[in-house]
Amino acid sequence: MNVDVAKASSIIPPWAVRVIIGRNPAWTLARIAILILAVWVTFSYVITPPIRVTGISMQPTFFDGQINFLNRLAYLRRPPERGDIVGIGGFNTSGHTTMLLKRIVALPGETIEFRFGKLYVDGKRIEEPYVKTRCDWGMAPERLAADEYYVVGDNREMAQRDHVQGRAQRKQIVGKVVFGGRT
């Protein structure tokens, strides 16, 4: 027996070595490699890297500085739905591309309008329990194209001109929020 191994054995109890390394070090290394690969695949192709919310347009659902992730595979088998909170990529603000966190309020082919702060889709009022503040927005009816969604933040107390909102093509929707905020 090597002197260093004997010394280490006397410092670390055998049960601790078994817990940390396992009974078969080769299998332990293989499990670690598989775990690292699984995490890499998950964060490269399934879940986005952490996204920090910047601004107040999604309050009270999400707050400035809050961190979240997007599931890139959420819409692989089904289309986005009204009420989903999604990441919209490809918006150009101040000379650089950003990702916006917004809620889908109208679907392709629908007509959307705001009357006295209330949302109407195809002429019918849509209840929005996530809008907690007073809103006085107004917008004439707009019909969405076959691949467009209308997205907007939950903080409708902001002036409409200060709020980034509007049409988003399906290809701009990066994914659905993994951890929903407050509703």
Secondary structure as GFF3:
##gff-version 3
##sequence-region A 1 183
A	DSSP	alpha_helix	3	11	.	.	.	ID=ss1
A	DSSP	alpha_helix	14	21	.	.	.	ID=ss2
A	DSSP	alpha_helix	25	41	.	.	.	ID=ss3
A	DSSP	pi_helix	42	46	.	.	.	ID=ss4
A	DSSP	beta_strand	51	52	.	.	.	ID=ss5
A	DSSP	beta_strand	67	68	.	.	.	ID=ss6
A	DSSP	beta_strand	70	71	.	.	.	ID=ss7
A	DSSP	beta_strand	85	93	.	.	.	ID=ss8
A	DSSP	beta_strand	96	106	.	.	.	ID=ss9
A	DSSP	beta_strand	111	115	.	.	.	ID=ss10
A	DSSP	beta_strand	118	121	.	.	.	ID=ss11
A	DSSP	beta_strand	124	125	.	.	.	ID=ss12
A	DSSP	beta_strand	139	143	.	.	.	ID=ss13
A	DSSP	beta_strand	148	152	.	.	.	ID=ss14
A	DSSP	three_ten_helix	160	162	.	.	.	ID=ss15
A	DSSP	beta_strand	166	169	.	.	.	ID=ss16
A	DSSP	three_ten_helix	170	172	.	.	.	ID=ss17
A	DSSP	beta_strand	173	177	.	.	.	ID=ss18
###
